[in-house]
Amino acid sequence: MHSAPNGSTELERRWAEKSGDALEEAAQDLGRYTEEGQRVIRAELHRRSRQVPAPESEAERSGARVEPGRGVRVYTGPVLANLAIIRDVLESFGIACETRREYLGGAAGELPPIETWPELWVFDESRAEQARQLVQEALEPPKASTSCWTCPGCREEVESQFSECWNCGTERPPGAGV
């Protein structure tokens, strides 16, 4: 049995205790679960490094028709790999999305380059703003630590990850830059 991480909801704990076969069986028919249930099942599949079904195939299985041209575009960019990462982030939050124009890169030159960039669309317009926020967070570079300490020998500002001054070699005083 798999255990859910601390702080999990009861639903997350129950799905964490399910066998791999039961989890994969549920993944084959996600449309019969609530949005929260789908999110939990997807997260558990992801935690166990199992394949997470694509949202468009779920919609087809549940009888909902996903028509081209419907939904809201939340991201476009020149790097398909970034789009795949962002799609994984959105799906881990239970936001059904679709990649569009991923094969137009070869048409750059015949078409304006920006028109060949792949796009990520979400189906639930009420979650578009949440999706955009998640996209922004996924694209944000990690923030570097800006804490510094002042060298007692030469008064130079030294970044906190260094144990001695780059300028004069004086060791960092205890408690400085923490």
N, C-alpha and C positions, 0 to 999 in steps of 0.2 A: 504494500500500500504506500501511496505517496502522501506526504503530509503537506498541508498548506502552510505558507509562511505566517509568522505571528501577525496579529492584527487583521486577519482575514475575516470576511463576512461568513455567515453560516453557509450561504450558497457556495462560496469559494471553497470552504472546507469540505462540503459534500462532494463537489466535483473533483477535488484533489484526492479523495478516497476512492473514486471510481477506478475500475480497471482500465487499461489502455484500450481494450476492445469496446467497452461500454462508451468510452469517450469518443472513439472514432465512429462508432455507430451514431452517436448523437450529432457528430459533425456532418454526417451524411444527410441529415434532415434538420439543419439549423432553423429553418423557417417555422418550425412548430414551437420554438422557444421564444420567450419574451426578448426584448432588446438586451436587457440585463443578463438574461441567461445566455444569450449568444456571446456577449462580451466575456462572461466568465468561462464559457467553453473554449472560446478562442484563446484566452489568456492561459488556460491550463494546457491546451495543445502546444502553445508557444513555449511554456515553461518546461514541458517534457520534450521539446525539440521535435515535435511531430508536425506533419504538414497541416497547415491551416487552409481550409477551402476558400477559394476566391469568392467574393461577395456576389458577383454576377451569377455564378452557377447556383448559389444558395437561392437567390431570388427566383431563378427559373424553376428550381425544385419546389419552392413554396408556392408557385403559381403566379407570383408577381412578375410582370413583364417589365424588363428594363429596356426602355426604348432609347436609341441613340438620340442625342440632342436634348435629353432631359437631365436635370440636375444642375449643379452649380460648380463652376471651375474654381478650385481653391489654390492651384499651383501650376505654374509652367516654368520651365527652365531648360537650358541646353544639355544638361547631364542626366541621362536616363538612370544612372545608378543612384543619384540623389532622389529621383522620383520614386524608385523602388524602396528606398529607406523610409521616405515620408509615408508611402502607402502602408508599409508595415506598422509605422507608428499609429496612423489613423485606425487601421484594422484592430490593433491591440486595444483601442478605446471603443471598439464596436461600431465604428463609423464605416458603413459600406461605401466603397469608392471604386472608381474605374479609371484605368489608364487609357488615354486616347492619344492618337497621333504619334505613337512610339516608333512607327516605321517610316516616318517621313524624312528622317535625317538624310537619306540618299538623294532627296529632291532639292537640298540646299543648293542654291545657284540658279536653279530653274524657278524656285520660289524664294521669296525673301527668307533669310535664315530664321528669323524669329517666328515665322509661320510654320516652320518645321519642328519646332520644339515640342517635346511630349508634354501632355497635360494630365493633371489629376482632377477628377470630378467626383463630388459626393452626391448621393441620390437624395438624401434627406435635407431639404433646404433649411429646416429648423436647426440643423447641426453645422451649417456652413461656417458660422462665425467661430464655433469651437474648433472646427477643423483648421481654419486659417490661423488661429492662435497656436495650435499644435504644430503647424507647418513652421511658423515663425520660431518657435522654441527649438524645433529640430534643426533648423538652419543656423541658429545662433552659435557662434564659436564659444567654446568654454572661456569663462572669464579668468584671466590671469590674476594671481594674487598681487596686490599692489602694496602690501605692507613692507616697510623698510626699517632698517635700523641705522642710526648715525654712528659712524666710526669715532671712538673716543680719541684716536690718534691724529686723524687728519680732517675730521668733520665731514667726510664724504657720506652721501646717502647710499646704502648698500641694500639690495633686495634681500628679503628675509630667508630665502633658501640657502644663502651663502653663510658659511661659518667664519669666514675671515674677510677683511676688506680687500677688494680687488686692487685698490690704489696703493696701500702701504703694508698690507699683510697682517695688520692687527686683528687678533681674534675677537669675535663677537662677545660682548659682555653677557653674562647670564641674564636671562629674561628679556633681552633686547630683540625686537622684531617678532615677537610671539603674538 
